[in-house]
Amino acid sequence: MQAEIISIGTELLLGQIVDTNATYMAAALAEKGIPLYWKTTVGDNAERLEEALRRGLERSDALLCCGGLGPTGDDITRDCVARVLGRPLKFHPELYEKIEERMHAYRRGPIPENNKRQACLPEKALSMPNSCGTAPGLIAEKNNKLILCMPGVPSEFKAMLDNTALPYLCEYFNIHQTIVHQTLLVRTLGESRVDALIADLMEKASNPTIGLLASKGRVQIRMTACAPDKAAAFALIKPLEETIRHRLEPYEANLGVK
């Protein structure tokens, strides 16, 4: 299976905040051995969000959405998911009771009417508990594909991802593997020279794969492997690393490991 991240919020597109949630999610997916092929950032616009959801369902098995589950008018994720699925939103009294309990615990006075929006889910969707806030997440299925929506507040998002979303994904798709990477740092050769020396390895590689990343004063050779556990994955990487080292030794490449 393959996963896709959809980050939701105009503040992300304006550069007002850094999308740390997507970075955290990408690392967490790799840890569980779930391939991530796409990441989309979309603002608080219903038409564009629905387009992102539809395209995601066409090419990916699981969409992990972050943001837009608050009580205000620009929190449109629930509504857009419901329209894409072709199912109405349904109010869940039991979810609203939990929201009321949390709001009373915060001692914020009378509960605004718009908080009821957070207790609405697309028909047949499951809720994900929010241990750190008021907005429950949701899991919806369509044609054996999943949409998982989580809040954008980092503390709420991380708890929901780790405690509910990832375990659900792994069980649903029967995933028992991990993805790891190891990086060689080359400090004496440029990116084009490194590419020329190991191009054939990059073309043939499938598991592990090889990628290059240039930065100031060094080139990173990233080797990524997928296996049932970390030990097996690193065992796949080891012979490839040795081959690359052998290729670069005649050029006095100063190699380090990241």
C-alpha positions in Angstrom: 0.0 0.0 0.0 1.0 3.6 -0.3 0.1 6.6 1.8 -0.4 10.3 1.1 -0.3 13.3 3.4 -2.7 16.3 3.0 -1.8 19.3 5.1 -4.7 21.7 5.4 -4.5 25.4 6.3 -4.0 28.7 4.5 -1.5 29.6 7.2 0.8 26.9 5.8 0.6 28.4 2.3 1.3 31.9 3.6 4.4 30.7 5.4 3.1 31.8 8.8 3.9 28.5 10.4 6.2 25.6 9.5 4.5 22.3 8.7 6.2 20.3 11.4 3.2 17.9 11.5 4.0 16.6 8.0 7.7 16.0 8.9 6.7 14.1 12.0 4.1 12.1 10.1 6.6 11.2 7.3 9.1 9.8 9.8 6.4 7.9 11.7 5.1 6.3 8.5 8.6 5.2 7.6 9.1 3.8 11.1 6.0 1.6 10.5 7.2 0.6 7.0 4.4 2.6 5.2 5.6 4.1 1.9 4.8 7.8 1.5 4.6 8.9 -2.2 2.8 12.2 -2.1 2.4 15.2 0.2 0.0 18.0 -0.7 -0.6 21.3 1.1 -3.9 23.0 0.5 -5.5 26.1 2.0 -8.9 26.5 3.6 -10.8 26.4 0.3 -13.5 23.7 -0.1 -13.1 23.3 -3.9 -9.3 22.8 -3.8 -9.5 20.6 -0.7 -12.1 18.3 -2.4 -9.9 18.2 -5.5 -6.9 17.1 -3.4 -9.0 14.4 -1.6 -10.3 13.0 -4.9 -6.9 12.9 -6.5 -5.5 11.3 -3.4 -8.1 8.6 -3.5 -7.3 7.9 -7.1 -3.5 7.2 -6.5 -3.1 6.3 -2.8 -4.5 3.7 -0.4 -4.6 5.9 2.6 -4.9 9.7 3.0 -3.7 11.2 6.2 -5.1 14.7 6.6 -4.0 17.2 9.2 -5.9 20.3 10.1 -9.4 21.9 9.6 -11.3 20.0 12.4 -11.9 23.0 14.6 -15.3 24.6 15.3 -15.0 27.7 13.1 -16.3 28.4 9.6 -13.0 27.9 8.0 -12.6 24.5 9.5 -13.9 22.6 6.4 -12.3 19.2 6.5 -15.3 17.3 7.8 -17.6 18.9 5.2 -15.2 18.3 2.3 -14.6 14.6 3.2 -18.4 14.1 3.5 -19.0 15.5 0.0 -16.2 13.5 -1.6 -17.5 10.4 0.0 -21.1 11.3 -1.0 -22.3 10.8 2.5 -24.1 13.3 4.8 -22.6 14.6 8.1 -24.2 13.0 11.1 -24.2 14.6 14.6 -23.0 12.3 17.4 -24.4 13.2 20.8 -21.8 11.0 22.6 -19.0 12.9 20.9 -20.5 16.2 21.9 -20.7 15.1 25.5 -17.0 14.5 25.5 -16.4 17.9 24.0 -18.6 19.5 26.7 -16.7 17.7 29.4 -13.4 18.9 28.0 -14.7 22.5 27.6 -16.0 22.5 31.2 -12.6 21.2 32.4 -11.0 24.2 30.6 -13.4 26.5 32.5 -14.1 28.6 29.4 -17.6 29.5 30.3 -20.7 28.8 28.1 -20.0 26.4 25.2 -20.5 28.2 21.8 -23.0 26.6 19.5 -20.4 26.1 16.8 -18.6 23.5 18.9 -21.3 21.1 17.8 -19.6 21.0 14.4 -16.8 19.0 16.0 -19.3 16.3 16.9 -20.3 15.7 13.3 -18.8 12.9 11.2 -19.5 11.7 7.7 -22.0 8.8 7.8 -20.3 5.5 8.5 -17.1 7.2 9.6 -15.4 6.2 12.9 -14.1 8.7 15.4 -10.6 8.9 16.8 -10.3 10.1 20.4 -8.5 13.4 21.1 -6.7 13.1 24.4 -5.3 16.6 24.3 -8.1 18.7 22.9 -11.8 18.9 21.8 -11.8 17.9 18.2 -12.2 14.2 17.6 -10.5 12.8 14.5 -12.2 10.6 11.9 -11.6 7.5 9.8 -13.6 7.0 6.7 -13.5 4.1 4.2 -14.3 4.1 0.5 -13.6 1.2 -1.9 -11.0 -0.3 0.5 -9.2 3.0 0.8 -8.9 5.1 4.0 -9.2 8.8 4.8 -7.8 9.6 8.3 -8.3 13.2 9.5 -6.5 14.6 12.5 -6.4 18.1 14.1 -3.6 20.5 13.3 -2.6 21.4 16.8 0.8 19.5 17.1 0.2 18.0 20.6 -3.3 16.8 19.6 -2.1 15.6 16.2 0.9 13.6 17.5 -1.1 11.8 20.2 -3.8 10.9 17.8 -1.4 9.7 15.1 0.7 7.6 17.5 -2.1 6.1 19.6 -4.9 5.6 17.1 -4.2 6.4 13.4 -1.0 4.4 12.9 -2.1 1.3 14.7 -5.3 1.3 12.7 -3.5 1.7 9.4 -1.1 -1.2 10.3 -3.9 -3.5 11.3 -6.1 -2.6 8.3 -3.4 -3.2 5.7 -1.7 -5.9 7.7 1.7 -4.1 7.8 4.6 -5.7 9.6 7.7 -3.9 8.4 9.9 -0.9 8.8 11.8 1.6 6.5 15.2 2.8 7.5 17.9 4.8 5.9 21.6 5.4 6.3 23.6 8.3 4.9 27.2 8.6 3.7 28.6 12.1 3.8 31.0 12.9 1.0 33.2 16.0 1.6 35.7 15.9 -1.2 33.7 15.3 -4.3 30.9 17.3 -5.9 27.4 16.0 -6.5 27.8 15.5 -10.3 31.1 13.5 -9.7 29.5 11.3 -7.1 26.5 10.7 -9.4 28.8 9.6 -12.3 30.6 7.2 -10.0 27.5 5.4 -8.7 24.9 6.1 -11.4 24.6 2.4 -12.4 24.0 1.5 -8.7 21.3 4.0 -8.5 19.6 2.8 -11.6 19.6 -0.9 -10.5 18.8 -0.3 -6.9 15.3 -1.3 -5.7 15.6 -2.3 -2.1 17.7 -0.6 -0.9 17.3 2.5 -3.0 19.9 5.3 -3.4 19.4 9.1 -3.4 21.7 12.1 -3.5 21.4 15.4 -1.7 23.8 18.2 -2.1 24.4 20.8 0.7 27.2 23.2 1.5 30.5 21.5 1.7 29.2 17.9 1.3 27.1 15.5 -0.7 24.8 13.0 1.1 24.3 9.5 -0.3 21.1 8.2 1.2 20.5 4.5 1.2 16.9 3.4 2.1 15.7 -0.1 2.8 12.5 -1.8 3.7 12.4 -5.1 5.8 10.5 -6.8 8.6 12.7 -5.2 11.2 15.5 -2.7 11.5 18.3 -5.3 11.8 17.2 -6.9 8.5 16.9 -3.5 6.8 20.4 -2.4 7.8 21.6 -5.8 6.7 20.3 -5.0 3.2 22.1 -1.7 3.3 25.5 -2.9 4.4 26.7 -4.6 1.2 25.6 -1.6 -0.8 27.4 0.8 1.5 30.6 -1.3 1.1 30.3 -1.2 -2.7 29.8 2.6 -2.7 32.8 3.0 -0.4 34.9 0.9 -2.7 33.8 3.0 -5.7 34.8 6.3 -4.1 38.1 5.2 -2.4 40.3 5.8 -5.4 39.2 9.4 -5.4 40.2 9.9 -1.8 36.6 10.6 -0.8 36.3 11.7 2.8 33.4 9.6 3.9 31.5 9.9 7.1 28.2 8.3 8.3 25.2 10.3 9.3 
